[in-house]
Amino acid sequence: MRAHALLSASSAHRWLRCPPSARLEDTFENATSVFAEEGTAAHALAEHKLRVFLGQKSQRPESDFDSADLQYYTDMYAEYAAELITAARASCKDPIVLLEQRLDYSCYVPEGFGTGDLIIVADGILDIVDLKYGKGVAVSAEDNPQMKLYALGALALFDSLYDIQVVRMSICQPRLENVSTYEITVDELTAWAEKELRPKARLAISGEGEFLPGEHCRFCRARQTCRARAEEYLSLAKHDFKPPLLLTEEEIAEVLSLADRLSLWAADVYAYATDLAIREGREWQGYKLVEGRSNRRYTSESLVAEIVTAAGYTDIYKQSLIGITDMEKLLGKQRFKELLAHLVEKPPGKPALVPLADKRLAITVKQTAEADFKEEV
Ligand code: SF4
């Protein structure tokens, strides 16, 4: 069985709007990222803390992400979750509390399943709590499809045993100090599941329905080469302005917002083309790979500090050792060169895809690979 459902809860906001995206995404590698790995480490530690709170046996997980921050933020989540559990215990004699519970919502979404971080069933209320360790964007629980799918999975487990009327969905995002809560009645939730979710899921599982570009494209794995998205943006660029000869203020504002959206899309396409040029030597007509710009850096901060202090300079720390530009100002160019030239290097810049007219010399993939290798040694 696949580790992630094709129609996953976390991508539901996308396939509900653009049903064929699920099948299209499945043709791309689902590469993990350092952020995803950090999130997994945070979930494991948070689960451990809650198991200890519940008096269950648990061994503290270790990971490469162990840090004061990880400790602090998982504490924040664990305290929030513990408060909910305590409140449920106060209002109900024997609430059900489950951690990292597999939730199967396949009664509405073919092969659909996910994992609920914390489920509490008490007194007609089902609580679903989700820890989000990311800090990119604050996520709201309001009408959140991912939470609604988890809720349907939890209802499938408990609804026949307990008289649940209300589902309360909470997202806790400790690094943004964001706690968002949303309540929905079971009747409203199941009406949505029947009317909207089930038909869209049927389309999505068979790769049918209309492609619909929008905000939800942001993390779609097909976003860089999706034709529907390209057509949408290219048609935006063909905006038809009416006379007079000069743009009005409203039109300029419109162009600004178009330009923002277009440049985000263009950055995706650039990233895709650059990646293929570097990894596979792919050539794009009118473009070449060059060494990108890079910044100078100290080879050893402690040696720099030692030399500059011995030369009688004292003002060399702000929160840490001052940067190269500030140091150059403090010492003067000549003295900087005499004292520190051997401790400053300019690492090779990351390869960049630029138009052929760019003055920089083209580099080959082999050069690039060698440069990468040198950096790692
Ligand atoms: S990029 Fe956008 S339009 Fe294209 S498949 Fe993904 S979600 Fe749909």
Residues whose N, C-alpha, C, O or C-beta is under 5 A from the ligand:
A	BS01	SF4	C18 S21 L24 F211 L212 P213 G214 H216 C217 C220 A222 R223 C226 A228 R229
